[in-house]
């Protein structure tokens, strides 16, 4: 969808801060949130992006990376019936009224080991081919110019632009058409090179290019 998250090519948001020696987590709650996501077995525990993309623009721009995760994870808990909005509101009110309340804690070394094993398990990206790829390395292609109402990995600034296929990754999961909790369909995935001038016009840096990964349904013959 066309939302505030798709910032490529937009002006006025300032520099992206680069923090020297940046820690993995800035606050302890960020680490706990990450642990909840990787250790909780729900129908759709990994599909955070669509929920983040539906955030209100003001909330999105004023939220940190893990605050966006928290928003998405809360929505996933609601969808799975693991938590209701009323339960969350009640808990928030209780903690606001009694901020020194000890938070519940449960040690489970076996579950921790299982979560670490899943994190360290190789996750192959390639899937079984279901057809022949439409494009070959060297082909000239143009991206589709469309505005889907749902999730897409085709950036707004790269729609309707001409480029050349420089790599082929095989068939991989196509997240755009994956309903919540379902197995996504698969499509060929390509690397496509775009001249910076094609994307940014006269504002582009001279003699530069951008390489983007593109699923086959994003592309048409140029």
N, C-alpha and C positions, 0 to 999 in steps of 0.2 A: 504494500500500500504506500501511498505518498504521505509520509508523516514527517514529524520533526526529526526523527532519527536519521533520515537520509540527508545528511548535511553536505555531502560532497559538492564542491563548486559554489557553495553559498558563502557570502561575505558577512562580516560584522560580528563574529563570535570570538574574536581575539585569538591569541596564540595558544597552541596546545602546550600546557606546562610539562616539562621534562624534569622529573625528580631524581636527583642523584642518590644512588644507593636506596632506591625505593624498596620498602619491605613488601613481602608477599601480602600481608594484611596490615592495614593501618590501625584497625581496632579489633578487639577480641571477638566481637559479635560477627565480624565478617568471616572469620575462620569457622565459627559455629554454623553460620549459614551455609558455607561451602560444604561442611561435613554433613549437614542435613540433606543437602541436595544429592550428594554422591552415595549416601548410605540408606536413604529412604526409598523403598521399592513401591513406586506408584505407577499407574497406567502410562503416564507420560512425563517422567521426571526430567527429561532433557530439553523439552521444547519451550525454552524461555523467550526466544526472540519475538514470536507473535504477541505475547503479552506485553513485552517492553515497548513494542512498536505502537501499541494502542494506548500508551500513557498520554495524559494531557500534556500539551507542549510545555507549559510552565513547570509542571512536575518533572518532566523528563530533563529539562535543561538545568534544573536546580537539584537534581539527584546525583549522587556519586555512583560509581560503577556497581558497587554491591547494594546500594539502595535500589537500583533498578532490578537487580537480582531478587531482592526481598519482595518487591512489588510482584514480580512474575511468579515467584515461588508461592506467595500467598494465594494468587489466583489459581494456581495448579492445585493447591490444597483444597480450595473451595470446590473446584470442578470434580475432584475425586471424592468429595464427601468426607475428607479427613478433618475438616474444620469448617465451621459456619461463621458468617460475618458477625452474628450475635455473640458467639463464643469469643471471637477475637476482640470485639468491642468491650465485652465484660472484663476480659483479662487486662486490656489496656487501662480501663478505668480503675481496676483494683491496684495495678502497679503505680498508676499516677497518684492514687490516694495513699499508697504505702510503698514509697520508693525503696525502702530498706528491706523489703521482704526478700528472704532467701529464695533464690530460684531453684527449682527442682533439678537434680542431677542424678544420672544413673550410669554407672560404670559397666560396660559390656565389652571386655577384651575380645571375645570371639567375634562380635559384630564389627568391631574396629578392624580386626585382621581381615575379615571378609571384604570390607570396604576397600582396604588397601590392596588386596589381591585383585579386585575388579579394576581399580585404577591402574595397576601395573600390567594388566593383561593386554596384549596387543589387540588393537581394534582395526582389522583390515577394512579399507574404504571401498575397494573394488567389489562389484557385484557381478553376477552372471549376466552375460549379454543377452538381450531379448530381441535384437535386430542388428543390422549393419549400421555403423556410424555414417552419418550423412556427409560429413566433411573430412578432409584430409589436411595434414600439415602443409601450409603454403596457400591454402584456399583464401580468397578474399570474401569476407562476410560482412553483413550489416546486422546490428542488433535491432530487435523489434522496438517500435515506439508505442508502448501501451502503458496503461495505468491500472494495474490489477487492484481489486479491493482488498485482497488478502496479502499474505506474506510473499515476498519475492527477494531473491538475492541479486537481481539486476539493478544496479544503482541508477537513480534518476538521471544523473549527469551523463551516463553512457548509453542512453536509449536513442535509437535512430542514428547510431554512429557506425562508420566503416572501419574495419580493422582486418587483420590477417591472423589465421590460425598458426600458432607456433608450437603447440604441444597438445597431446591427447592423453587423458588419464584413465580411459576405460569407462565402464558404466558405474555410476555411483548413485546413491540415494538422492532423489529430487525433492527437497523439503517444501517447495511451494505448494504441492498438491497432497500433503500429508495431513489428513484430518487428525484431530487430537486422539492420541492413543493408538493410532494405526501404523502399519508398516508403510513407509513411503514408497512410491513407484521409483523406478530407476531410469536414468537417461545417460547418454554419452556426455562426458565433461571435457571441455577443451580449455587451453590457454589461448587467449586472444590478445594480440598486440595492437594498441591504438596509439597513433601519433598524438602527442600532447595538443598540437594545434587542432586536431579533429575534435577533441573533447572541450578545449578551453578557448579556441579561436585565437585572436590576437593577444589575449592575456597569457597564453602559454609560454613556458620557458623554451627557448630555442633548442632544437636538436634533442628533445626529450620524448619519452614514450611511457605509456602505462600498460602493464600486463594485467588482465583480469581473467579470472576463471569463469567460464560461461557454460551453462547447460545447453543442450542442443536446441530446446524449444525457444531459447532466447534469440537464436540466430537464423538468418536467411542468407541465401547467396547474394553477394553484392552485385 
